[in-house]
Amino acid sequence: MGTIGATTDGSEKEGEEGGRDGEETEIEVEGESHTTVDSLVLEQAVEAMNPDVMLEDVECLIDTDYTGELKPSVEEAIRAKWSRIMGPDVEIVVAQLCKFGEGGGLGISLEGTVDVEDGQEVRPHHYIRSILPDGPVGINRRLRSGDELLEVNGLRLLGMNHIEVVTILKDLPMNVRMVCARRPGEPVPYRVIDTSQDREAFAARVSNYLGKKFPRAINV
């Protein structure tokens, strides 16, 4: 069986397999291209950012594996999901971390605030007030003081009662994924309600609380 060789004058001729005296060069057929894992990750990330893709479809790209490093495609899907909810001017930050031990904390202090419209309290928010540098969140180095908690381990915290949020954060397993909102250049809108002393403080607030800042935060 012969092969196609290239001659010095650019013409092609059929020769014996292996060639003669080095005068012939085999032309190899280019192999088929294959889709790699990296290209699939990129395609998923790009698809998640497409505004024409349904939110439900974006959520299908988000896994529940909170161990190890956060996959880039999962991070982009989470950002795409929450950007649609919070708006384009809000930066979405995702941190995946491991606590130091069962029953251990995150190494942050948390403050609850509430939006007031027409004298009515309508939307609770939950902000990181401070971070211990040598705690799980501090070592991760993704989150900052002033970030608003949106979600933890797939559970939506936005709009939830502050006491419930504190309870959830204190009962988290070892491996944790936290999703936060960051508003660059915008200070935390403090109208803080202290829930560290009274479990009914958030549900049964009185009018003279409005507009006041309570300096004590809850450690979680």
C-alpha positions in Angstrom: 0.0 0.0 0.0 1.4 3.4 -1.0 1.5 6.8 0.7 1.3 10.3 -0.7 4.7 12.0 -0.7 5.6 15.6 -1.3 8.4 16.3 -3.8 10.8 19.2 -3.9 8.9 20.8 -6.7 5.7 20.9 -4.7 4.0 18.0 -6.7 2.6 14.9 -5.1 3.5 11.3 -6.0 2.7 7.9 -4.8 5.7 6.1 -3.3 6.6 3.1 -1.2 5.5 3.1 2.5 8.2 4.7 4.5 9.7 6.7 1.6 13.1 6.6 -0.1 16.3 8.3 0.8 14.3 10.9 2.9 12.9 12.5 -0.3 9.3 11.9 0.5 7.3 13.3 3.5 4.1 11.7 4.7 1.1 13.9 5.0 -0.8 13.0 8.1 -4.6 13.4 8.2 -5.7 15.8 10.9 -7.5 14.1 13.7 -11.1 14.9 14.7 -11.6 17.6 17.3 -13.1 16.6 20.6 -15.0 18.7 23.2 -13.1 18.8 26.4 -14.3 19.2 30.0 -12.9 22.8 30.0 -14.9 23.8 26.9 -18.1 22.4 28.4 -17.5 24.4 31.6 -17.0 27.5 29.5 -20.1 26.8 27.4 -22.2 26.4 30.6 -20.9 29.6 32.1 -21.7 31.6 29.0 -25.1 30.0 28.7 -25.9 30.9 32.4 -25.2 34.6 31.6 -27.5 34.6 28.6 -30.5 36.7 29.6 -32.7 34.7 27.3 -32.1 31.5 29.3 -34.8 30.8 31.9 -33.9 31.2 35.6 -34.9 27.6 36.2 -32.4 26.5 33.6 -29.7 28.5 35.2 -30.4 26.9 38.5 -30.0 23.5 37.0 -26.3 24.3 36.5 -25.9 24.9 40.3 -24.7 21.8 42.1 -25.0 20.9 45.8 -21.4 19.8 46.3 -20.1 22.2 48.9 -16.8 20.4 49.4 -13.5 21.4 47.9 -13.0 24.2 45.3 -16.0 25.9 43.8 -16.4 25.0 40.1 -16.1 28.1 37.8 -19.3 27.1 35.9 -21.2 26.8 39.2 -20.0 30.2 40.4 -21.0 31.8 37.1 -24.4 30.2 37.3 -24.9 31.5 40.9 -23.9 35.0 39.9 -26.2 34.9 36.9 -29.1 33.8 39.0 -28.7 36.4 41.7 -27.8 39.2 39.3 -31.3 38.7 37.8 -32.8 39.0 41.3 -30.7 41.9 42.7 -30.1 43.9 39.5 -27.0 44.6 37.4 -25.5 47.2 39.8 -25.0 44.7 42.5 -21.8 42.5 42.6 -22.5 38.9 43.5 -19.8 37.2 45.6 -19.6 33.5 46.3 -17.5 31.8 49.0 -17.1 28.1 49.5 -15.3 27.2 52.7 -14.9 24.6 55.5 -15.5 25.3 59.2 -12.8 24.2 61.7 -15.0 21.6 63.4 -18.5 20.3 63.9 -20.6 22.9 65.7 -18.0 25.6 65.0 -18.8 29.0 63.8 -18.1 31.0 60.6 -16.1 33.7 62.4 -18.4 36.6 61.5 -20.8 38.9 63.3 -24.2 39.5 61.7 -26.6 42.4 61.8 -30.2 42.6 60.7 -31.7 45.6 59.0 -35.2 46.3 57.6 -36.5 48.4 54.8 -39.4 50.7 55.8 -42.0 51.9 53.3 -44.9 54.1 54.4 -44.1 53.4 58.0 -44.2 49.6 57.4 -41.3 47.3 57.7 -41.3 45.3 54.5 -37.9 43.7 53.7 -35.4 42.2 56.2 -31.7 42.2 55.2 -28.8 40.4 56.9 -25.3 42.0 56.7 -21.9 40.9 57.8 -20.7 43.4 60.3 -17.3 42.1 61.1 -15.0 39.2 60.2 -12.4 37.4 62.3 -9.2 37.3 60.2 -8.3 33.8 61.4 -11.9 32.4 61.2 -13.3 30.3 58.3 -14.7 33.3 56.4 -11.6 35.4 57.1 -9.2 32.7 55.8 -11.3 32.3 52.7 -10.8 36.0 51.9 -13.8 36.3 49.6 -16.3 38.1 51.8 -16.1 41.6 53.4 -17.7 43.5 56.1 -20.9 45.1 54.7 -21.7 42.2 52.4 -25.4 41.2 52.4 -26.1 37.5 52.9 -28.4 36.2 50.2 -28.1 32.4 50.3 -26.3 29.7 52.2 -26.0 26.0 51.0 -28.8 26.6 48.5 -31.2 28.1 51.1 -32.4 31.6 50.3 -31.9 34.0 53.2 -33.1 37.2 51.5 -36.3 38.4 53.1 -36.2 35.7 55.9 -36.7 36.5 59.5 -33.5 37.5 61.1 -33.8 35.1 64.0 -34.3 32.2 61.5 -31.2 33.3 59.6 -29.1 33.3 62.8 -30.4 29.8 63.7 -29.6 28.5 60.2 -26.0 29.9 60.3 -25.3 28.4 63.7 -26.5 25.0 62.5 -24.6 24.8 59.3 -22.6 21.6 58.4 -18.8 21.6 58.0 -18.8 22.6 54.3 -20.5 25.8 53.5 -21.3 27.9 50.4 -22.2 31.5 51.0 -23.7 33.9 48.4 -23.6 37.6 49.2 -24.4 40.9 47.5 -21.9 43.8 47.4 -22.8 47.3 46.5 -19.5 49.1 45.7 -19.2 52.5 47.3 -22.5 52.2 49.1 -22.5 52.1 53.0 -24.5 49.6 54.9 -28.0 51.1 55.3 -28.0 50.7 59.1 -31.4 50.6 60.7 -30.2 47.7 62.9 -32.6 45.8 65.2 -30.9 44.0 68.0 -32.1 40.4 68.1 -29.4 39.1 70.4 -31.4 39.7 73.6 -35.0 39.0 72.7 -36.2 36.4 70.2 -39.3 38.4 69.6 -37.4 41.6 68.9 -37.6 41.2 65.1 -41.2 40.1 64.9 -42.6 42.5 67.5 -40.7 45.7 66.9 -42.1 49.0 68.1 -42.1 52.3 66.3 -39.4 54.0 68.3 -36.9 51.4 67.0 -37.2 52.8 63.5 -34.1 54.8 62.4 -32.0 53.8 65.4 -28.8 51.8 65.3 -28.2 49.1 67.9 -24.4 48.5 68.1 -24.5 44.9 69.2 -24.3 42.2 66.5 -24.7 38.5 66.7 -21.7 36.2 66.3 -22.1 33.2 64.1 
